Amino acid sequence: MDVPKVVTDTTTQRWSRRRFMGGAVGVAALGSFAAACSGAGPSASVLLRAPSWPASGTAASAAASGVDAELISRRYLGLKPFAPAPPPPAVKPITLSASDPAVFSHVPLTDKVVFVTIDDGIEKDPKFIQMVKDFQIPITISLADVLIRDDYAYFEKLHETGHVSIQNHTVTHPLHMPGLSASRQLDEISGQQEKLHREYGTRPYIFRPPGGNYDATTIASVSEAGLKGLMLWKEAMEITDMEYQTSAHALNPGDIILCHFRGPAQLHGETMVHMMIHLYKHIQAQGFTVADITKYV
């Protein structure tokens, strides 16, 4: 498994519209984005303990949340609804600040919860929107403008489900941020802040560096752009299986999982919905549920 190289020195209204890409990114470029972003990111976390919580759910709790267990099982190959996540800690385990952005890939917890994050925006499968509505679990998406500008409305529909938060993933998705000048890094981050605010009425506070690559200049640019933290990951979803950073090949409480908006062209014929079914099976088989990262950082 290739781990992205990371330099760690310290130093209102939504618009609904559909647009089409101006030809800047072709099929080959999209494929290179998918391949380059597939590895698991480096470790970075802040240590703090939170109360433990049993992950097993009940049909009654699923019904109370409005999730249809029978529909879930029928539509998604025997999956079950996720157990409701426990209440988040009164004090967030990781404190973020624009004056000193933290880099994190894990939230220090004992509760059996993980966090699902999805990057880029290449694939825009309408069935995935329905999947989000069916499962009603929180998902955080980090969007790059070059990959979403052909259909901004798709991600607005995801956002409007109430289960999806939007974060920053640069304007053009440069995979080697440390190789860019300070002004270019700032333009990539601050430019995407403005685009996301214009399209979705939101100003993200979390930055996901493309490929997990960043340096001290990136951190400084994140701060200058008004964001508060850089989010990496512990596991990466790859079609039917996950890449783990540890030899134990197991989820741990508070892990951040990386996925991508991908379709048959990148998934060897599989759909995004099927990829997510496999991911959810991995999470459920290990006794975990899914929580909202924005409630913890």
C-alpha positions in Angstrom: 0.0 0.0 0.0 1.4 3.4 -0.9 1.3 6.0 1.8 1.2 9.6 0.6 4.3 11.5 1.4 3.6 14.2 4.0 5.9 16.9 5.2 5.0 17.6 8.8 7.2 20.5 9.8 5.2 23.0 12.0 5.4 26.4 10.9 -26.4 32.2 2.1 -28.3 31.2 0.2 -27.9 28.0 -1.9 -28.1 28.1 -5.7 -29.5 25.1 -7.6 -28.1 24.9 -11.0 -26.4 22.4 -13.4 -23.3 23.3 -15.2 -20.9 21.5 -17.5 -17.2 21.3 -17.3 -15.2 23.3 -19.9 -13.1 20.4 -21.0 -10.2 21.1 -18.6 -10.3 17.6 -17.1 -10.6 14.6 -19.4 -11.3 11.0 -18.6 -7.5 10.2 -18.2 -7.1 13.0 -15.7 -10.1 11.8 -13.7 -8.6 8.3 -13.6 -5.3 9.7 -12.3 -7.1 11.5 -9.5 -8.8 8.3 -8.4 -5.5 6.3 -8.5 -3.5 8.9 -6.7 -6.0 9.3 -3.8 -6.3 5.7 -3.0 -3.7 5.3 -0.3 -4.3 5.6 3.4 -3.1 8.8 5.0 -0.5 9.3 7.7 -1.3 9.1 11.4 -2.0 12.3 13.4 -4.3 12.6 16.4 -4.9 14.3 19.7 -5.3 12.0 22.7 -8.3 12.2 24.9 -10.7 9.6 26.3 -14.5 9.6 26.1 -17.0 7.3 27.7 -17.6 3.9 26.1 -20.8 3.0 24.4 -22.2 -0.3 23.1 -22.5 -0.2 19.3 -25.3 -2.8 18.9 -28.7 -1.3 17.7 -32.2 -2.5 17.7 -35.1 -2.6 15.2 -37.0 -0.3 17.5 -34.2 2.4 17.4 -34.1 2.2 13.6 -37.9 2.6 13.4 -37.8 5.5 15.8 -35.3 7.3 13.5 -37.4 6.7 10.4 -35.1 4.2 8.8 -36.9 1.3 7.1 -35.0 -1.9 8.1 -36.9 -4.1 5.5 -36.2 -1.6 2.7 -32.5 -1.4 3.7 -32.1 -5.2 3.7 -33.9 -5.6 0.3 -32.3 -2.7 -1.5 -28.8 -3.0 -0.1 -28.0 -6.8 -0.1 -29.0 -7.7 3.4 -27.5 -4.7 5.2 -29.1 -3.5 8.5 -29.7 0.1 9.6 -26.9 1.5 11.6 -27.3 1.9 15.4 -27.8 5.5 16.4 -24.5 7.1 17.4 -24.1 8.0 21.0 -24.4 11.7 22.1 -21.1 13.4 21.3 -18.9 14.6 24.2 -19.9 17.9 25.7 -16.4 19.1 24.9 -15.1 18.2 21.4 -12.2 15.7 21.7 -10.2 17.7 19.2 -10.3 21.5 19.4 -9.7 23.3 16.1 -8.5 26.8 15.6 -7.9 29.0 12.6 -4.9 30.5 14.4 -3.2 27.1 14.8 -4.9 24.5 12.5 -4.5 20.9 13.8 -3.8 17.9 11.6 -5.8 14.8 12.5 -6.7 11.4 11.1 -8.4 9.9 14.1 -10.6 11.2 17.0 -9.6 9.8 20.4 -12.6 7.9 21.6 -13.6 4.6 23.2 -17.1 4.6 21.7 -17.4 2.2 18.7 -18.0 4.9 16.2 -16.2 5.7 13.0 -16.5 8.6 10.5 -17.2 8.3 6.8 -15.7 10.9 4.5 -15.9 11.0 0.7 -13.6 13.1 -1.6 -13.3 14.7 -5.0 -16.6 14.5 -6.9 -15.9 12.6 -10.1 -18.9 10.3 -9.9 -22.4 11.7 -9.5 -24.7 8.7 -9.1 -28.3 9.7 -8.3 -28.8 6.3 -6.6 -26.2 7.3 -4.0 -28.4 10.3 -3.0 -31.2 7.8 -2.4 -28.8 5.6 -0.4 -28.0 8.6 1.9 -31.7 9.2 2.4 -32.3 5.6 3.2 -29.5 5.1 5.7 -29.7 8.5 7.3 -26.1 8.3 8.6 -23.8 11.4 8.7 -21.2 11.7 5.9 -18.6 14.4 5.3 -17.7 15.2 1.7 -14.6 17.2 0.6 -15.1 18.7 -2.8 -12.7 19.9 -5.5 -14.2 22.4 -7.9 -12.6 21.0 -11.0 -14.4 17.7 -10.4 -17.9 19.1 -9.4 -18.4 22.1 -11.6 -20.1 20.0 -14.3 -22.9 19.3 -11.9 -23.0 21.5 -8.8 -26.6 20.7 -8.3 -25.8 17.0 -7.5 -23.9 17.9 -4.4 -26.5 20.4 -3.4 -29.0 17.6 -3.4 -26.7 15.6 -1.2 -26.3 18.5 1.2 -30.1 19.0 1.3 -30.6 15.5 2.7 -29.5 16.9 6.1 -27.0 14.1 6.5 -24.1 15.5 4.5 -21.6 18.2 5.5 -19.3 19.9 2.9 -15.6 20.6 3.4 -12.8 22.0 1.3 -10.6 19.9 -1.1 -9.1 22.7 -3.3 -10.1 24.2 -6.6 -8.0 22.1 -9.0 -7.0 19.1 -6.9 -3.2 19.5 -7.0 -1.7 16.2 -5.7 1.6 17.8 -4.6 0.5 20.8 -2.6 4.0 21.1 -1.0 5.4 21.7 -4.5 3.3 24.8 -4.9 4.2 28.4 -3.9 2.6 29.9 -0.8 0.4 32.1 -3.0 -0.7 29.2 -5.1 -1.6 27.1 -2.1 -3.6 29.9 -0.6 -5.4 30.4 -4.0 -6.4 26.8 -4.1 -7.8 26.8 -0.6 -9.4 30.3 -0.3 -10.7 30.1 -3.9 -12.6 26.9 -3.1 -14.0 28.5 0.1 -15.6 31.1 -2.1 -16.9 28.7 -4.6 -18.4 26.4 -2.0 -20.0 29.4 -0.3 -21.4 30.7 -3.6 -22.9 27.3 -4.6 -24.0 25.9 -1.2 -24.1 28.8 1.2 -21.5 27.1 3.5 -18.0 28.0 4.6 -16.1 24.9 5.4 -13.8 24.8 8.4 -12.0 21.5 7.6 -9.5 21.1 4.8 -8.7 17.7 3.2 -5.3 18.0 1.3 -5.4 16.1 -2.0 -3.6 12.8 -1.6 -2.9 13.6 2.0 0.1 15.8 1.0 0.8 19.0 2.9 3.6 21.0 4.4 4.0 23.9 6.8 3.0 26.3 4.0 -0.2 24.4 3.5 -1.0 24.7 7.2 -0.3 28.4 7.1 -2.5 28.8 4.0 -5.3 26.9 5.8 -5.1 29.3 8.6 -5.0 32.4 6.3 -8.0 31.1 4.5 -9.9 30.9 7.8 -10.1 27.1 8.0 -9.3 25.4 11.3 -7.9 21.9 10.6 -6.5 19.4 8.1 -8.3 16.1 8.0 -6.4 12.9 7.0 -7.6 9.3 7.4 -6.9 5.9 8.9 -8.6 3.6 6.4 -9.3 3.9 2.6 -12.1 2.1 0.9 -11.1 0.3 -2.3 -14.1 -1.2 -4.3 -14.9 -4.1 -2.0 -12.2 -4.0 0.6 -10.4 -1.5 2.8 -6.8 -0.5 3.1 -5.7 -0.3 6.7 -2.6 1.5 8.1 -2.0 -1.1 10.7 -1.2 -4.8 10.4 -4.3 -5.6 12.6 -6.6 -4.8 9.7 -9.3 -3.6 12.0 -11.2 -0.5 12.7 -10.6 1.4 15.9 -12.9 3.8 17.8 -12.7 7.3 16.3 -11.1 6.2 13.0 -11.7 8.4 9.9 -12.4 6.4 6.7 -11.6 7.8 3.3 -13.8 7.1 0.2 -14.1 8.7 -3.2 -17.0 9.6 -5.5 -16.2 7.0 -8.1 -18.2 5.0 -10.7 -17.7 2.0 -12.9 -14.8 3.6 -14.8 -12.8 3.8 -11.6 -14.3 0.7 -9.8 -13.8 -1.9 -12.5 -17.4 -2.0 -13.3 -18.8 -1.6 -9.8 -21.1 1.3 -8.9 -20.6 3.8 -6.1 -23.6 2.3 -4.3 -22.1 -1.1 -4.4 -18.8 0.2 -3.1 -20.6 1.9 -0.2 -22.5 -1.4 0.5 -19.2 -3.1 0.9 -17.9 -0.3 3.2 -21.0 -0.5 5.4 -20.7 -4.2 5.6 -17.1 -3.8 6.9 -18.2 -1.3 9.5 -21.2 -3.3 10.7 -19.3 -6.6 10.8 -16.8 -5.0 13.2 -19.6 -3.8 15.5 -19.3 -0.1 14.7 -21.7 2.7 13.8 -21.2 6.0 12.1 -21.0 9.4 13.7 -20.8 13.0 12.5 -17.2 14.2 12.5 -18.3 17.9 12.8 -19.7 17.0 16.3 -16.3 15.9 17.4 -13.8 18.3 15.9 
